[in-house]
């Protein structure tokens, strides 16, 4: 399943490169708000409040943008395409998910910078034990909630239920969850080479959406086969139709498709 996931996502990224780049450029514009706007405000005013407000506003804008992108690129995973008009239509569907993720980011920042530091400075034994527990809770949260936007898009638009389903998906698919976090770190580093325009954050969201979409085939099969062994999922059988739709390509066709 992992091999096919990488193959299909690579094909989808390549076939929709221009659209992915455009969405990534939009995100780069959004991320500039919490990074550079507070600096500009600090140069021309002495208002710390305005700097904080601009940072908070920028983070929420970025979160809503990524949520909207998740709704938009779902069509790529489903063998379709999208237009910018689709992106703007999806803002109305995505903003609750974006606000929730923004709040989660602020909570995470608070725990890392305040709570974790407080317990660590308590000293050995109790302080360090509590710091270790909090640290691993943070790690598990990051690993689990990387699926938040795809889960919100594909499994129902309810914030609380989406966070809960992220935890369930992660617990039931630990190997995939760890693979995806490592994969996304590598994709992030690769994106830096291309100024985060490709694959970029939107490309990473596509990987996550493709992974969740294919993993849901497992649950459809388990529902149709109650009592089946959850450790022996017949992926070759489940992916027959997916492989037919995706097809295969030669290197020549991949780089110069118009020549075949």
C-alpha beads as a LAMMPS data file, in Angstrom:
LAMMPS data file: protein, C-alpha beads

260 atoms
259 bonds

1 atom types
1 bond types

-500.0 500.0 xlo xhi
-500.0 500.0 ylo yhi
-500.0 500.0 zlo zhi

Masses

1 110.0

Atoms # bond

1 1 1 0.000 0.000 0.000
2 1 1 2.854 2.402 0.862
3 1 1 4.535 1.850 -2.496
4 1 1 1.337 2.544 -4.400
5 1 1 0.653 5.588 -2.209
6 1 1 4.016 7.120 -3.130
7 1 1 3.525 6.284 -6.811
8 1 1 0.003 7.712 -7.064
9 1 1 0.895 10.862 -5.154
10 1 1 3.950 11.441 -7.324
11 1 1 1.834 11.120 -10.469
12 1 1 -0.825 13.453 -9.073
13 1 1 1.779 16.015 -8.019
14 1 1 3.417 15.913 -11.435
15 1 1 0.140 16.149 -13.353
16 1 1 -1.029 19.096 -11.251
17 1 1 2.311 20.832 -10.753
18 1 1 1.119 24.262 -11.864
19 1 1 -1.934 24.179 -9.597
20 1 1 0.150 23.011 -6.637
21 1 1 2.685 25.791 -7.227
22 1 1 -0.071 28.426 -7.392
23 1 1 -1.567 27.252 -4.094
24 1 1 1.877 27.174 -2.491
25 1 1 2.533 30.731 -3.641
26 1 1 -0.700 31.770 -1.972
27 1 1 0.415 30.126 1.249
28 1 1 3.811 31.841 1.103
29 1 1 1.979 35.150 0.900
30 1 1 -0.108 34.188 3.945
31 1 1 2.864 33.016 6.019
32 1 1 4.561 36.341 5.355
33 1 1 1.854 38.029 7.444
34 1 1 2.798 36.559 10.866
35 1 1 6.512 36.657 10.013
36 1 1 7.053 40.121 8.535
37 1 1 4.020 42.205 9.508
38 1 1 4.927 42.303 13.237
39 1 1 8.463 43.402 12.272
40 1 1 7.085 46.268 10.183
41 1 1 4.708 47.262 12.954
42 1 1 7.603 47.221 15.424
43 1 1 9.645 49.556 13.228
44 1 1 6.953 52.181 12.798
45 1 1 5.144 51.918 16.138
46 1 1 5.894 50.976 19.725
47 1 1 2.720 48.937 20.098
48 1 1 3.418 45.436 21.365
49 1 1 -0.313 44.747 21.265
50 1 1 -0.459 45.386 17.515
51 1 1 2.513 43.085 16.970
52 1 1 0.838 40.279 18.922
53 1 1 -2.501 40.833 17.178
54 1 1 -0.876 40.746 13.731
55 1 1 0.951 37.523 14.614
56 1 1 -2.212 35.853 15.896
57 1 1 -4.225 37.035 12.898
58 1 1 -1.535 35.784 10.519
59 1 1 -1.458 32.314 12.069
60 1 1 -5.246 32.023 11.799
61 1 1 -5.109 33.148 8.156
62 1 1 -2.466 30.496 7.404
63 1 1 -4.523 27.799 9.131
64 1 1 -7.684 28.705 7.240
65 1 1 -5.713 28.779 3.992
66 1 1 -4.357 25.252 4.563
67 1 1 -7.825 23.997 5.487
68 1 1 -9.195 25.463 2.266
69 1 1 -6.355 23.894 0.299
70 1 1 -7.213 20.509 1.833
71 1 1 -10.797 20.772 0.640
72 1 1 -9.567 21.813 -2.793
73 1 1 -6.917 19.144 -3.429
74 1 1 -9.296 16.354 -2.416
75 1 1 -10.434 16.351 -6.038
76 1 1 -6.892 15.466 -7.142
77 1 1 -6.818 12.402 -4.884
78 1 1 -10.182 11.418 -6.362
79 1 1 -8.742 11.497 -9.913
80 1 1 -10.169 14.901 -10.706
81 1 1 -8.920 18.460 -10.843
82 1 1 -9.840 21.908 -9.527
83 1 1 -9.875 25.584 -10.412
84 1 1 -9.196 28.697 -8.358
85 1 1 -12.946 29.238 -8.265
86 1 1 -13.248 25.934 -6.389
87 1 1 -10.628 27.143 -3.905
88 1 1 -12.526 30.332 -3.075
89 1 1 -15.802 28.411 -2.781
90 1 1 -14.206 26.064 -0.263
91 1 1 -13.279 28.882 2.141
92 1 1 -16.816 28.826 3.489
93 1 1 -16.487 25.097 4.242
94 1 1 -12.958 25.237 5.598
95 1 1 -12.765 28.192 7.982
96 1 1 -14.035 26.319 11.101
97 1 1 -11.318 23.684 10.638
98 1 1 -8.725 26.405 10.126
99 1 1 -9.730 28.280 13.270
100 1 1 -9.601 25.067 15.314
101 1 1 -6.131 24.215 14.026
102 1 1 -4.982 27.766 14.740
103 1 1 -6.143 27.400 18.351
104 1 1 -4.364 24.049 18.570
105 1 1 -1.145 25.661 17.317
106 1 1 -1.388 28.369 19.991
107 1 1 -2.043 25.730 22.646
108 1 1 0.960 23.765 21.436
109 1 1 3.166 26.869 21.543
110 1 1 1.972 27.657 25.071
111 1 1 2.647 24.119 26.305
112 1 1 6.128 24.055 24.754
113 1 1 7.239 27.525 25.862
114 1 1 5.518 27.795 29.254
115 1 1 4.236 24.506 30.679
116 1 1 7.104 22.283 29.552
117 1 1 9.687 24.816 30.700
118 1 1 7.967 25.241 34.066
119 1 1 8.033 21.540 34.878
120 1 1 11.567 21.080 33.577
121 1 1 12.836 23.862 35.848
122 1 1 11.253 22.164 38.863
123 1 1 14.348 20.004 39.000
124 1 1 15.085 16.290 38.965
125 1 1 12.685 13.397 39.486
126 1 1 9.141 14.864 39.545
127 1 1 9.813 17.854 37.297
128 1 1 11.732 15.865 34.735
129 1 1 9.242 12.990 34.797
130 1 1 6.359 15.373 34.162
131 1 1 8.384 17.122 31.448
132 1 1 9.017 13.779 29.767
133 1 1 5.328 12.881 29.863
134 1 1 4.330 16.252 28.392
135 1 1 7.032 15.969 25.723
136 1 1 5.759 12.608 24.495
137 1 1 2.170 13.839 24.589
138 1 1 3.270 16.684 22.307
139 1 1 5.041 14.257 19.963
140 1 1 2.006 11.980 19.808
141 1 1 -0.296 14.949 19.208
142 1 1 1.817 16.165 16.282
143 1 1 1.931 12.672 14.765
144 1 1 -1.836 12.198 15.177
145 1 1 -3.079 15.633 14.185
146 1 1 -1.055 15.720 10.973
147 1 1 -4.158 13.990 9.559
148 1 1 -6.537 16.611 10.935
149 1 1 -7.335 18.468 7.719
150 1 1 -7.812 15.321 5.558
151 1 1 -9.922 13.740 8.310
152 1 1 -12.049 16.881 8.580
153 1 1 -12.539 16.915 4.809
154 1 1 -13.283 13.223 4.278
155 1 1 -14.907 12.034 7.504
156 1 1 -17.292 14.834 8.383
157 1 1 -17.018 18.541 9.070
158 1 1 -17.148 18.508 12.869
159 1 1 -14.123 19.873 14.714
160 1 1 -14.366 17.792 17.901
161 1 1 -15.138 14.564 16.048
162 1 1 -12.302 15.221 13.597
163 1 1 -9.742 15.534 16.409
164 1 1 -11.096 12.344 17.975
165 1 1 -10.945 10.474 14.660
166 1 1 -7.349 11.640 14.169
167 1 1 -6.427 9.916 17.417
168 1 1 -8.265 6.745 16.398
169 1 1 -6.689 6.665 12.941
170 1 1 -3.240 7.168 14.427
171 1 1 -3.713 4.462 17.083
172 1 1 -5.013 1.964 14.542
173 1 1 -2.369 2.794 11.914
174 1 1 0.747 3.528 13.956
175 1 1 3.150 2.426 11.236
176 1 1 1.523 4.640 8.629
177 1 1 1.397 7.602 11.038
178 1 1 5.131 7.371 11.792
179 1 1 5.956 6.827 8.126
180 1 1 3.978 9.910 7.130
181 1 1 5.627 12.181 9.706
182 1 1 9.085 11.073 8.523
183 1 1 8.002 11.417 4.903
184 1 1 6.618 14.893 5.530
185 1 1 9.843 16.035 7.182
186 1 1 11.781 14.852 4.125
187 1 1 9.243 16.531 1.812
188 1 1 9.585 19.747 3.814
189 1 1 13.372 19.706 3.453
190 1 1 13.043 18.974 -0.264
191 1 1 10.575 21.833 -0.608
192 1 1 13.150 24.213 0.848
193 1 1 15.320 23.549 -2.223
194 1 1 12.481 24.835 -4.423
195 1 1 11.612 27.787 -2.161
196 1 1 8.601 25.842 -0.808
197 1 1 6.799 26.097 -4.133
198 1 1 6.964 22.351 -4.873
199 1 1 5.889 20.069 -3.360
200 1 1 5.530 22.586 -0.532
201 1 1 2.880 22.561 2.204
202 1 1 0.080 21.908 -0.285
203 1 1 1.985 18.927 -1.707
204 1 1 2.392 17.563 1.826
205 1 1 -1.345 17.968 2.382
206 1 1 -1.916 15.996 -0.809
207 1 1 0.288 13.158 0.484
208 1 1 -1.747 13.070 3.695
209 1 1 -5.065 13.119 1.854
210 1 1 -3.954 10.329 -0.492
211 1 1 -2.801 8.261 2.503
212 1 1 -6.100 8.673 4.347
213 1 1 -8.159 8.001 1.232
214 1 1 -6.384 4.711 0.568
215 1 1 -6.418 3.728 4.238
216 1 1 -10.195 4.140 4.307
217 1 1 -10.413 1.246 1.848
218 1 1 -9.262 -0.925 4.746
219 1 1 -12.244 0.108 6.868
220 1 1 -14.702 -0.407 4.015
221 1 1 -13.339 -3.958 3.651
222 1 1 -13.509 -4.650 7.398
223 1 1 -17.087 -3.418 7.482
224 1 1 -17.979 -5.745 4.605
225 1 1 -16.092 -8.628 6.250
226 1 1 -16.894 -8.604 9.982
227 1 1 -14.631 -10.846 12.013
228 1 1 -11.793 -10.671 9.492
229 1 1 -8.189 -10.475 10.688
230 1 1 -7.308 -6.776 10.922
231 1 1 -3.628 -7.625 10.551
232 1 1 -4.118 -9.285 7.162
233 1 1 -5.678 -6.711 4.885
234 1 1 -5.721 -7.904 1.223
235 1 1 -4.212 -4.729 -0.192
236 1 1 -3.474 -6.316 -3.583
237 1 1 -7.168 -7.006 -3.959
238 1 1 -8.323 -3.655 -2.609
239 1 1 -6.007 -1.659 -4.863
240 1 1 -6.853 -3.374 -8.164
241 1 1 -9.200 -0.606 -9.323
242 1 1 -6.891 2.102 -7.980
243 1 1 -3.930 0.674 -9.897
244 1 1 -5.984 0.503 -13.085
245 1 1 -7.007 4.149 -12.762
246 1 1 -3.481 5.294 -11.942
247 1 1 -1.723 3.206 -14.590
248 1 1 2.020 3.205 -15.088
249 1 1 4.419 5.389 -17.026
250 1 1 7.801 5.111 -18.611
251 1 1 10.428 7.720 -17.778
252 1 1 9.962 9.119 -21.292
253 1 1 6.212 9.415 -20.814
254 1 1 6.697 10.909 -17.360
255 1 1 8.943 13.720 -18.575
256 1 1 7.707 14.102 -22.168
257 1 1 4.091 12.831 -22.150
258 1 1 3.342 14.424 -25.524
259 1 1 5.880 12.133 -27.256
260 1 1 4.089 8.847 -26.486

Bonds

1 1 1 2
2 1 2 3
3 1 3 4
4 1 4 5
5 1 5 6
6 1 6 7
7 1 7 8
8 1 8 9
9 1 9 10
10 1 10 11
11 1 11 12
12 1 12 13
13 1 13 14
14 1 14 15
15 1 15 16
16 1 16 17
17 1 17 18
18 1 18 19
19 1 19 20
20 1 20 21
21 1 21 22
22 1 22 23
23 1 23 24
24 1 24 25
25 1 25 26
26 1 26 27
27 1 27 28
28 1 28 29
29 1 29 30
30 1 30 31
31 1 31 32
32 1 32 33
33 1 33 34
34 1 34 35
35 1 35 36
36 1 36 37
37 1 37 38
38 1 38 39
39 1 39 40
40 1 40 41
41 1 41 42
42 1 42 43
43 1 43 44
44 1 44 45
45 1 45 46
46 1 46 47
47 1 47 48
48 1 48 49
49 1 49 50
50 1 50 51
51 1 51 52
52 1 52 53
53 1 53 54
54 1 54 55
55 1 55 56
56 1 56 57
57 1 57 58
58 1 58 59
59 1 59 60
60 1 60 61
61 1 61 62
62 1 62 63
63 1 63 64
64 1 64 65
65 1 65 66
66 1 66 67
67 1 67 68
68 1 68 69
69 1 69 70
70 1 70 71
71 1 71 72
72 1 72 73
73 1 73 74
74 1 74 75
75 1 75 76
76 1 76 77
77 1 77 78
78 1 78 79
79 1 79 80
80 1 80 81
81 1 81 82
82 1 82 83
83 1 83 84
84 1 84 85
85 1 85 86
86 1 86 87
87 1 87 88
88 1 88 89
89 1 89 90
90 1 90 91
91 1 91 92
92 1 92 93
93 1 93 94
94 1 94 95
95 1 95 96
96 1 96 97
97 1 97 98
98 1 98 99
99 1 99 100
100 1 100 101
101 1 101 102
102 1 102 103
103 1 103 104
104 1 104 105
105 1 105 106
106 1 106 107
107 1 107 108
108 1 108 109
109 1 109 110
110 1 110 111
111 1 111 112
112 1 112 113
113 1 113 114
114 1 114 115
115 1 115 116
116 1 116 117
117 1 117 118
118 1 118 119
119 1 119 120
120 1 120 121
121 1 121 122
122 1 122 123
123 1 123 124
124 1 124 125
125 1 125 126
126 1 126 127
127 1 127 128
128 1 128 129
129 1 129 130
130 1 130 131
131 1 131 132
132 1 132 133
133 1 133 134
134 1 134 135
135 1 135 136
136 1 136 137
137 1 137 138
138 1 138 139
139 1 139 140
140 1 140 141
141 1 141 142
142 1 142 143
143 1 143 144
144 1 144 145
145 1 145 146
146 1 146 147
147 1 147 148
148 1 148 149
149 1 149 150
150 1 150 151
151 1 151 152
152 1 152 153
153 1 153 154
154 1 154 155
155 1 155 156
156 1 156 157
157 1 157 158
158 1 158 159
159 1 159 160
160 1 160 161
161 1 161 162
162 1 162 163
163 1 163 164
164 1 164 165
165 1 165 166
166 1 166 167
167 1 167 168
168 1 168 169
169 1 169 170
170 1 170 171
171 1 171 172
172 1 172 173
173 1 173 174
174 1 174 175
175 1 175 176
176 1 176 177
177 1 177 178
178 1 178 179
179 1 179 180
180 1 180 181
181 1 181 182
182 1 182 183
183 1 183 184
184 1 184 185
185 1 185 186
186 1 186 187
187 1 187 188
188 1 188 189
189 1 189 190
190 1 190 191
191 1 191 192
192 1 192 193
193 1 193 194
194 1 194 195
195 1 195 196
196 1 196 197
197 1 197 198
198 1 198 199
199 1 199 200
200 1 200 201
201 1 201 202
202 1 202 203
203 1 203 204
204 1 204 205
205 1 205 206
206 1 206 207
207 1 207 208
208 1 208 209
209 1 209 210
210 1 210 211
211 1 211 212
212 1 212 213
213 1 213 214
214 1 214 215
215 1 215 216
216 1 216 217
217 1 217 218
218 1 218 219
219 1 219 220
220 1 220 221
221 1 221 222
222 1 222 223
223 1 223 224
224 1 224 225
225 1 225 226
226 1 226 227
227 1 227 228
228 1 228 229
229 1 229 230
230 1 230 231
231 1 231 232
232 1 232 233
233 1 233 234
234 1 234 235
235 1 235 236
236 1 236 237
237 1 237 238
238 1 238 239
239 1 239 240
240 1 240 241
241 1 241 242
242 1 242 243
243 1 243 244
244 1 244 245
245 1 245 246
246 1 246 247
247 1 247 248
248 1 248 249
249 1 249 250
250 1 250 251
251 1 251 252
252 1 252 253
253 1 253 254
254 1 254 255
255 1 255 256
256 1 256 257
257 1 257 258
258 1 258 259
259 1 259 260
